[in-house]
């Protein structure tokens, strides 16, 4: 009597490896985009401070300018913001 040969087990670890690689790629991309956004907002804020150095003594105006720079970034008006 012949023995029945089983098919080799399906390599489920390949799906796990693919999922991990996709997750890592997504994390790297988001990190790069966030770093670019932070640099663009930082550049916007430093440009504003260079134009008017008296702003450093006024926390409320600094907060307003930071908000404005972040809004400009989100609207795509700053270079480096996607």
Secondary structure, DSSP 8 states (H G I E B T S, - for coil): -----------HHHHHHHHHHHHHHHHHHHHHHHHHHHHHHHHHHHHHHHH-GGGGG-HHHHHHHHHHHHHHHHTT-STT--
